[in-house]
C-alpha cells in the first residue's frame, strides 16, 4: 500500500512558488496582486493568499512541543481537555446550589459563582456549596473587589471544615484591581496590600488563581486581537512587577495569575492568539527567574513540576458581536469562537448564551451554550488532539505575526511606565475606544459583516418586548463618579439595533417597492441588494419580477401604498429609465436609484437625491431615510 502511495504522488511534479505566482498573475488579468489578494489585518500586518513550506523557514515556533517551555503548543501533554464552565449569578444561595447540582449532571465541570458581598458569611458559603464535591469540580468566585479577602478566608475555612485535601482543589477568586478602573473608572483600595493579603489567605490552596487579568473586558469593548493580547501581557506583568518589588517570590505570584480572554470571530487569528499568548507570557515570567522554573530546568522537564511560566487561560466568547435581532445567529458566532479556543488549547471555557443581549439567560439558552462545548468534545473529539494547528504554514505565520504586534504593544506600555500608569493616564482606554469606533464605522459600511443585522436581516422580524440589556454602573448599582476615562462597551450591532427599534417604535413601518425593469440579471441583483439594505432599518420590502414600463411600475407602487420606490436596473439603462420614473412618481414617495451609474451627476441635476450602492455608509443613509419617513 505504501509503495502505491509513493507511486501515486510521484506522478505529480513539484510546483514552485514562482509557478504559482505566474498562474495567479495570469488569472488576475492585470489587477494588482497586493490590492486584490493580500489582506491587511486590523492588527496591522499583511496576510498572503497562500503559504508554502518555505514560509516556515526560520520560524522557531515549529520547534515547540506540547507541555514544554515556552508552552506555545499548550501546557498539556496527554490530551486537549478543557473545563466546561457555566456562570451562576447568586440571588439566593439555596437556589444557586440547586442549579449548580443540576448542571453538574449535564456536562458542566467548572462553576462560576457571582456572589453578593453584603451577604457573605459561613452559613452562606455552606448553603451555596452544599453537596458539591470541591475536589471533583473547578469552583470560581467573584464578588465586590473590597471583599475578596473575606471571601477567600470563608472558602478556606469551609474546605478545611469539610476535610478536603486543599492541595487538590482547583478554582479561582476574581480579584482584578485594574479591571474596575477600565470598566467603571473607579480606583479603590491598595492593590499590593490586597493582593498580599489574598495570597496569604489562599496559601493553603496552591491551585487557586486569585490575581486576574480580565482581558475579556477589552475584547467586549471591541479591541483588536493584538490589543487584547498586548495589554493582557502588560496587565499580568504589572502584577508580577509590583508584587515582586514588594518582596513576594516571583514563582508564587506567577502561579496565582489567571488570564481571562475573550474570543472574537476571527477564527484562525484567535487560534494564533492563544498560542502566542502562552509563548510570550512564559518568556515574561522566565525573565523574573522564578524558583520553580529553575527547578523545572534542573529536573529535566519534569512532567509533575507546575512551572510558574505556564499561563492559565480561561476563554469566553465575545459579547461585542452579539446581536438582538436574528439572535439565533449568535449560536453560529459563539460556536466558531468556541472551536478556535478549543483547538488552541485553553484550560476552561464559557460560551455566552445567545440571548444575553436582551434577556437574562434562561434554561434553554444556557443548555444550548453548554451543549455547544459538549458537541466539540463528544462528537468532534477536539479534546483528544493537542494543537492540531502545529506546522500549518498559515497558522504558524499568523502566530509569529500576532506575537510580534502584541509584543511591540507590550514594550510600548512598559516604556510608558507600565500598565497601571497607562490605565491611569487613559491611554489604554483611548486606544481601545478608538478601535471600537473604527469597528462601528466598518459595520456601518458593511466592511465588517454582522449577519442578520447589517447584512441579510430577517425581513419580518420584530423585537417586540426585546430591549438591549443595560449594564449597571457600579457594584451595588450606585451612582458612578469616574476617576479616569472608561471603556466603551457599545456592541457592534448597537447602532443598527437602535435604528430598527426606532422604526418599530414609531408605528410607521415604511414600505419599499422594487421597481424592477430592463436587464434581467441586473434588476434582480439590485432588487435583492436593495431589499437587504432597507430591511436593515426594519422596512417592509416588496420585490417584483419586472415591469414593461416605468409608468406601470409607478402605478403598481402607488397601488401598493409604497413609501419608497427603488428603481432597479442596469447602469446603462438608468439614463433612460430614472428621470421618467422620478417624474412619474412626482413626489408621492421617496425615490431611490439602486447603484452608482456613470450618469449619476445628470440624475442629481434632474432632482434625484437618493442612491444606494456598495460605497455608501449604510447606517448613515438609513438614518437619513428614517428622519424623512418617520416624522
C-alpha positions in Angstrom: 0.0 0.0 0.0 2.8 2.4 0.9 4.5 1.7 -2.4 1.3 2.5 -4.4 1.0 5.8 -2.5 4.6 6.7 -3.3 3.9 5.9 -7.0 0.7 8.0 -6.9 2.4 11.1 -5.6 5.5 10.6 -7.8 3.1 11.2 -10.8 2.8 14.8 -9.7 5.8 17.0 -10.3 6.5 19.7 -7.6 5.2 23.2 -8.3 7.4 26.1 -7.3 6.2 29.3 -5.7 7.2 31.2 -8.9 4.9 28.9 -10.9 2.0 29.5 -8.6 2.6 33.3 -8.8 2.7 33.1 -12.6 -0.7 31.3 -12.6 -2.2 33.7 -10.1 -0.9 36.8 -12.0 -2.4 35.4 -15.2 -5.8 34.9 -13.6 -5.7 38.4 -12.2 -5.6 39.7 -15.8 -3.5 42.8 -14.9 -5.1 43.5 -11.5 -2.7 44.4 -8.7 -1.8 41.3 -6.6 -1.3 43.2 -3.4 -4.6 45.1 -3.6 -6.7 42.1 -4.8 -5.4 39.2 -2.8 -3.2 40.4 0.1 -5.3 41.0 3.2 -4.1 43.7 5.7 -5.5 42.8 9.1 -6.8 45.1 11.7 -3.6 44.2 13.6 -1.5 46.0 11.0 0.3 43.1 9.3 -0.4 41.5 5.9 -1.7 38.1 5.2 -0.8 36.4 1.9 -3.4 34.4 -0.1 -1.3 31.3 0.2 1.6 29.9 2.2 4.1 27.2 1.4 6.7 25.1 3.3 9.3 27.7 2.7 7.3 30.2 4.8 8.2 28.1 7.8 11.9 28.6 7.4 13.4 30.5 10.3 10.3 30.2 12.5 11.2 29.0 16.0 7.6 28.1 16.7 7.9 24.9 14.8 10.4 23.5 17.3 7.9 23.7 20.2 6.5 20.6 21.8 3.3 20.2 23.8 3.7 20.7 27.6 7.2 22.1 27.3 8.5 25.6 27.7 7.6 28.1 26.3 4.2 26.3 26.1 3.4 27.6 22.6 1.7 24.3 21.9 -0.1 24.1 25.2 0.6 23.2 28.8 -0.8 19.7 28.4 0.9 16.6 27.0 -1.6 13.7 27.1 -4.8 15.3 25.9 -6.5 18.6 25.0 -9.1 18.5 27.8 -10.7 21.8 28.9 -13.3 22.5 31.5 -16.9 23.5 30.6 -17.8 26.4 32.7 -21.2 27.9 33.4 -21.9 31.2 35.2 -24.4 31.4 38.1 -25.4 34.8 39.4 -26.3 34.1 43.0 -29.5 35.8 44.2 -30.4 33.1 46.7 -27.6 30.7 47.8 -30.1 27.8 48.1 -31.5 28.2 44.6 -28.0 28.7 43.2 -26.9 25.5 44.8 -29.8 23.6 43.4 -29.0 24.9 39.9 -25.3 24.0 40.3 -26.1 20.5 41.3 -28.4 20.2 38.3 -26.0 21.4 35.7 -23.1 19.3 37.1 -25.1 16.4 35.8 -25.4 18.0 32.4 -21.8 18.2 31.3 -20.5 21.2 33.4 -17.3 20.6 35.3 -16.5 24.2 36.2 -18.8 26.6 38.1 -18.5 30.3 38.4 -20.5 31.9 41.2 -21.1 35.7 41.3 -21.9 36.3 45.0 -23.2 39.3 46.9 -20.6 40.8 49.2 -23.1 42.0 51.8 -24.5 38.5 52.3 -21.1 36.7 52.8 -20.8 34.6 55.9 -20.0 31.0 56.8 -23.7 29.9 56.5 -24.0 31.5 53.1 -21.0 29.5 51.8 -22.2 26.2 53.3 -25.6 26.7 51.7 -24.1 27.6 48.3 -21.7 24.7 48.2 -23.8 22.0 49.8 -23.3 18.5 48.3 -20.9 19.9 45.7 -17.7 17.9 45.7 -15.0 20.6 45.6 -12.3 18.0 44.7 -14.3 17.0 41.6 -15.1 20.3 40.1 -13.4 23.7 39.5 -15.0 26.4 41.6 -14.7 30.0 40.6 -15.9 33.0 42.6 -16.3 36.7 42.0 -17.6 39.4 44.3 -17.1 43.1 45.0 -13.4 43.7 45.0 -13.2 45.1 48.5 -14.4 41.7 49.9 -12.2 39.2 48.1 -10.0 38.5 51.1 -13.1 37.9 53.3 -14.4 35.5 50.6 -11.1 33.7 50.5 -11.0 33.2 54.2 -14.6 31.9 54.3 -13.8 29.4 51.5 -10.6 28.1 53.1 -12.5 27.7 56.4 -15.3 25.8 54.7 -12.9 23.5 52.8 -11.0 22.7 56.0 -14.2 22.0 57.8 -15.2 19.5 55.1 -11.7 17.9 55.4 -10.8 18.3 51.8 -7.3 17.9 50.6 -6.6 21.6 49.9 -3.7 20.9 47.6 -6.1 19.2 45.1 -8.8 21.9 44.9 -8.9 23.9 41.7 -10.6 27.2 41.2 -10.2 31.0 41.3 -11.3 34.2 43.0 -11.7 37.0 40.6 -9.6 39.8 42.1 -8.6 42.4 39.5 -7.6 45.8 40.7 -7.2 47.2 37.1 -10.4 45.9 35.6 -12.6 48.1 37.7 -10.6 51.2 36.6 -11.0 50.2 33.0 -14.7 49.3 33.2 -16.0 51.6 35.9 -13.4 54.4 36.1 -13.0 53.8 39.8 -9.8 53.2 41.7 -10.3 51.8 45.1 -8.0 50.3 47.7 -4.4 49.3 47.7 -3.6 46.7 45.1 -0.3 45.4 46.7 -1.8 45.2 50.2 -5.0 43.4 49.0 -3.0 41.1 46.7 -0.6 40.1 49.5 -3.5 39.5 51.9 -5.3 37.4 49.3 -2.2 35.4 48.5 -1.7 34.8 52.3 -5.4 33.8 52.7 -5.1 31.3 49.8 -1.6 30.0 50.6 -3.2 26.6 51.5 -4.9 26.5 48.1 -1.9 26.2 45.7 -4.1 25.5 42.6 -6.4 28.5 43.3 -5.7 31.5 41.0 -6.6 34.8 42.6 -4.9 37.6 40.6 -6.9 38.0 37.4 -6.1 39.5 34.0 -9.6 40.2 32.6 -8.6 40.8 29.0 -12.2 39.7 28.2 -13.2 43.3 29.1 -11.0 44.6 26.3 -12.5 42.1 23.9 -16.0 43.1 24.8 -15.1 46.7 24.3 -14.2 46.0 20.7 -10.4 45.8 20.9 -8.4 44.3 18.1 -6.8 41.0 18.8 -3.2 42.4 19.2 -4.5 45.0 21.7 -6.2 42.3 23.8 -3.1 40.2 23.9 -0.5 43.0 24.2 -2.4 44.8 27.0 -3.1 41.4 28.7 0.7 40.7 28.9 1.3 44.2 30.3 -1.6 43.6 32.8 -0.1 40.4 34.0 3.4 41.9 34.2 2.1 44.7 36.3 1.1 42.2 39.0 4.5 40.5 38.7 6.4 43.7 38.8 4.6 45.4 41.7 4.4 42.2 43.9 7.9 41.0 43.3 9.1 44.6 44.2 7.0 44.2 47.3 9.1 41.2 48.3 7.0 38.3 47.1 8.6 35.4 45.3 8.1 35.6 41.5 7.1 31.9 41.3 4.4 32.4 43.9 3.0 35.5 42.1 3.0 33.9 38.6 1.2 30.7 39.9 -1.6 32.9 41.2 -2.3 34.8 38.0 -5.1 33.8 35.7 -5.8 35.1 32.3 -9.4 35.5 31.2 -9.5 36.2 27.4 -12.4 36.9 25.1 -12.8 35.1 21.8 -13.6 37.0 18.7 -15.0 35.6 15.4 -11.6 35.8 13.6 -11.2 32.0 13.7 -7.6 31.4 12.6 -6.2 34.6 14.2 -7.8 33.6 17.6 -6.1 30.2 17.4 -2.8 32.1 16.8 -3.5 34.5 19.6 -3.7 31.8 22.3 -0.6 30.0 21.0 1.3 33.3 21.0 -0.1 34.3 24.4 1.4 31.2 26.2 4.8 31.7 24.5 5.1 35.4 25.3 3.9 35.0 28.9 6.3 32.1 29.5 9.2 34.3 28.4 8.0 37.3 30.6 7.8 35.0 33.7 11.2 33.5 32.8 12.7 36.9 32.9 12.0 37.1 36.6 14.0 33.8 37.1 11.3 32.2 39.3 12.5 29.4 41.6 10.0 26.9 40.2 11.3 27.5 36.6 14.8 26.9 37.7 13.7 23.7 39.5 12.0 22.5 36.3 15.1 23.0 34.3 17.1 21.1 36.8 14.7 18.2 36.8 14.9 17.9 33.0 11.4 19.0 32.1 9.7 17.0 34.9 6.0 16.4 34.0 4.9 16.9 37.5 6.6 20.2 38.1 4.0 23.0 37.9 6.2 25.6 36.3 5.5 29.2 37.1 5.7 30.1 33.4 2.6 28.1 32.5 -0.2 30.5 31.5 -3.6 29.6 32.9 -6.2 30.5 30.4 -10.0 30.8 30.7 -11.7 31.9 27.5 -15.2 33.3 27.0 -17.0 34.0 23.7 -17.3 37.7 22.9 -20.4 39.8 23.6 -19.2 42.6 21.3 -20.5 40.9 18.2 -23.7 39.5 19.7 -27.0 40.8 18.2 -30.5 41.4 19.4 -32.2 40.8 16.0 -31.9 37.4 14.5 -30.4 36.4 17.8 -30.1 32.7 16.9 -27.3 33.6 14.6 -25.4 34.3 17.8 -25.2 30.5 18.1 -23.1 30.4 14.9 -20.8 33.1 16.1 -20.2 31.5 19.5 -19.7 28.0 18.0 -16.9 29.0 15.8 -15.4 31.1 18.6 -15.5 28.1 20.9 -13.9 25.9 18.2 -10.9 28.2 17.9 -10.3 28.4 21.6 -10.7 24.6 22.0 -8.2 23.9 19.2 -5.9 26.4 20.7 -5.7 24.5 24.0 -7.4 26.8 26.6 -7.9 25.4 30.1 -11.6 26.3 30.5 -14.3 28.0 28.6 -17.6 29.8 28.9 -19.9 30.0 25.9 -22.1 33.1 26.2 -25.9 32.3 25.9 -27.3 33.6 22.6 -29.9 35.8 24.3 -27.6 37.6 26.6 -28.0 40.9 24.7 -31.7 41.3 25.6 -32.6 39.0 28.5 -31.2 37.1 31.5 -30.3 33.8 30.0 -32.9 31.1 30.6 -32.8 27.4 30.9 -33.0 26.8 27.1 -30.2 29.3 26.2 -27.9 28.0 28.9 -28.5 24.4 27.8 -27.6 25.4 24.3 -24.4 27.1 25.4 -23.4 24.0 27.4 -24.1 21.7 24.6 -22.1 23.8 22.1 -19.0 22.8 24.1 -20.1 19.2 24.7 -20.6 18.8 20.9 -17.0 19.9 20.3 -15.8 17.3 22.9 -18.2 14.3 22.5 -18.9 14.5 18.8 -15.9 16.3 17.2 -13.3 15.0 19.7 -11.5 18.3 19.9 -10.3 17.3 23.4 -8.3 14.4 22.0 -5.6 16.1 19.9 -3.2 18.7 21.2 -2.5 21.7 19.0 -3.6 20.4 15.6 -2.6 23.7 14.1 1.1 22.9 14.6 3.0 23.0 11.4 0.3 24.7 9.5 2.1 27.1 7.1 -0.7 29.7 7.6 -1.3 29.5 11.4 2.4 29.3 12.3 2.9 32.5 10.3 -0.2 34.1 12.0 1.2 33.1 15.4 4.5 34.8 14.7 2.8 37.9 13.3 0.3 38.4 16.1 3.1 37.7 18.7 5.2 40.5 17.2 2.4 43.0 17.1 1.3 42.2 20.7 5.0 42.3 21.9 5.6 45.7 20.3 2.5 47.0 22.1 3.7 45.4 25.4 7.0 47.1 25.0 5.3 50.5 24.3 3.2 50.1 27.5 6.3 49.2 29.5 8.2 52.2 28.1 5.2 54.4 29.2 5.7 53.3 32.8 3.7 50.0 32.8 0.0 49.0 32.6 -1.1 50.8 35.7 0.4 54.1 34.5 -1.2 53.7 31.1 -4.6 53.0 32.5 -4.4 55.9 34.9 -3.4 58.2 32.0 -6.4 56.8 30.0 -4.1 55.6 27.2 -5.4 52.0 27.2 -9.0 53.2 27.2 -8.4 55.7 24.4 -6.7 53.1 22.2 -9.4 50.5 22.7 -12.2 53.1 22.3 -10.6 54.2 19.0 -10.8 50.6 17.8 -14.4 50.4 19.0 -15.1 53.5 16.9 -13.3 52.1 13.9 -15.2 48.8 14.1 -18.5 50.6 14.4 -17.6 52.6 11.2 -16.7 49.3 9.5 -20.0 47.8 10.5 -21.8 50.9 9.3 -20.2 50.5 5.8 -20.6 46.7 5.9 -16.8 46.2 5.8 -17.4 44.2 8.9 -20.4 42.0 8.5 -22.9 41.1 11.2 -25.2 38.5 9.7 -28.8 39.3 10.4 -28.1 42.9 11.4 -26.2 44.9 8.7 -26.4 42.1 6.1 -29.2 39.7 5.2 -31.6 40.7 8.0 -34.8 38.7 8.8 -37.3 40.9 6.8 -40.3 40.3 9.0 -38.7 40.0 12.5 -40.0 42.3 15.2 -38.2 43.0 18.5 -41.5 43.1 20.5 -40.5 43.3 24.1 -36.8 42.7 23.5 -34.7 45.6 24.5 -30.9 45.8 24.9 -29.8 44.9 28.4 -28.1 47.9 30.0 -25.1 47.3 32.3 -25.3 48.8 35.8 -22.7 51.4 36.5 -21.2 50.2 39.8 -21.2 47.2 42.1 -24.4 47.6 44.0 -25.9 49.9 41.4 -24.8 53.2 43.0 -24.2 56.4 41.0 -20.7 56.4 39.4 -18.2 59.2 39.6 -15.3 58.3 37.3 -11.8 58.9 38.4 -10.4 58.1 34.9 -11.9 57.5 31.5 -13.6 54.2 30.9 -14.0 51.7 28.0 -16.9 52.0 25.6 -18.9 48.7 25.6 -21.3 49.5 22.8 -21.8 46.3 20.8 -21.0 46.3 17.1 -24.7 46.0 16.3 -26.0 48.6 18.7 -26.5 51.4 16.2 -28.3 49.3 13.7 -30.5 47.9 16.5 -31.3 51.4 17.7 -32.3 52.3 14.1 -34.6 49.3 13.7 -36.1 49.7 17.2 -36.8 53.4 16.3 -38.7 52.2 13.2 -40.7 49.7 15.2 -41.5 52.1 18.0 -42.7 54.7 15.5 -45.7 52.6 14.5 -45.0 53.6 10.9 -43.3 50.7 9.0 -42.2 52.2 5.7 -42.9 50.1 2.6 -40.2 49.9 0.0 -41.3 48.8 -3.5 -38.8 47.5 -6.0 -39.5 48.9 -9.5 -37.6 46.3 -11.5 -37.1 46.9 -15.2 -34.7 46.3 -18.0 -31.7 43.9 -17.9 -33.0 40.8 -16.1 -29.8 39.8 -14.2 -29.0 43.4 -13.0 -32.5 44.2 -11.9 -32.8 41.0 -9.9 -29.4 41.5 -8.3 -30.1 45.1 -7.4 -33.6 44.3 -6.1 -32.1 41.7 -3.7 -29.4 44.2 -2.7 -31.9 46.9 -2.1 -34.3 44.7 -0.1 -31.4 43.6 2.2 -30.3 47.2 2.5 -33.6 48.7 3.5 -34.7 45.8 5.7 -31.8 46.6 8.0 -33.9 49.5 9.2 -37.0 47.3 9.6 -38.7 48.5 6.5 -41.2 46.3 4.7 -39.8 45.3 1.3 -41.8 44.3 -1.8 -39.8 42.6 -4.6 -41.2 42.3 -8.1 -40.4 40.2 -11.2 -40.3 43.2 -13.6 -42.4 45.9 -15.4 -42.6 46.7 -19.1 -42.5 50.4 -18.5 -41.6 52.7 -15.5 -45.1 54.2 -15.6 -46.7 50.8 -14.9 -44.2 50.2 -12.2 -45.1 53.5 -10.5 -48.8 52.8 -10.7 -48.2 49.4 -9.1 -46.1 51.0 -6.3 -48.9 53.6 -5.6 -51.5 50.9 -5.6 -49.4 49.0 -3.0 -49.2 52.2 -1.0 -45.4 52.3 -1.1 -43.5 54.9 0.9 -40.3 54.2 -1.1 -39.8 53.3 -4.8 -36.5 51.8 -5.6 -35.5 51.8 -9.3 -33.6 48.6 -10.1 -32.0 48.2 -13.5 -28.5 48.3 -15.1 -26.2 51.3 -15.1 -26.6 51.9 -18.8 -30.4 51.8 -18.6 -30.7 54.3 -15.8 -30.0 57.1 -18.2 -33.2 56.0 -20.0 -35.4 55.0 -17.0 -34.5 57.1 -14.0 -35.8 60.6 -14.9 -39.1 59.4 -16.4 -39.7 57.2 -13.3 -38.8 60.1 -11.0 -41.2 62.4 -12.8 -44.0 59.8 -12.9 -43.7 59.4 -9.1 -44.0 63.2 -8.7 -43.0 63.3 -5.1 -45.7 60.9 -3.9 -43.0 58.6 -2.3 -39.3 58.6 -1.7 -37.4 57.7 -4.9 -34.1 55.7 -4.8 -31.8 54.6 -7.5 -30.1 51.3 -6.8 -26.5 51.8 -7.9 -23.9 54.4 -8.8 -24.3 54.8 -12.6 -21.9 57.0 -14.7 -24.9 59.3 -15.3 -25.3 60.0 -11.5 -24.5 63.7 -11.9 -27.1 64.1 -14.6 -29.7 62.3 -12.4 -28.8 64.6 -9.5 -29.2 67.6 -11.7 -32.7 66.3 -12.5 -33.6 66.3 -8.8 -32.9 62.7 -7.9 -31.2 62.7 -4.4 -31.1 59.1 -3.2 -28.7 56.4 -4.4 -27.8 53.2 -2.6 -24.7 51.2 -3.5 -21.7 49.3 -2.0 -19.8 52.5 -1.3 -22.4 54.3 0.8 -22.5 54.3 4.6 -25.5 52.0 5.1 -26.1 53.2 8.7 -25.9 56.9 8.0 -28.1 56.5 4.8 -30.8 54.6 6.7 -30.7 57.2 9.5 -31.4 59.9 6.9 -34.2 57.9 5.5 -35.7 57.4 8.9 -35.6 61.1 9.6 -37.6 61.7 6.5 -40.0 58.8 6.6 -40.9 58.6 10.4 -41.6 62.3 11.1 
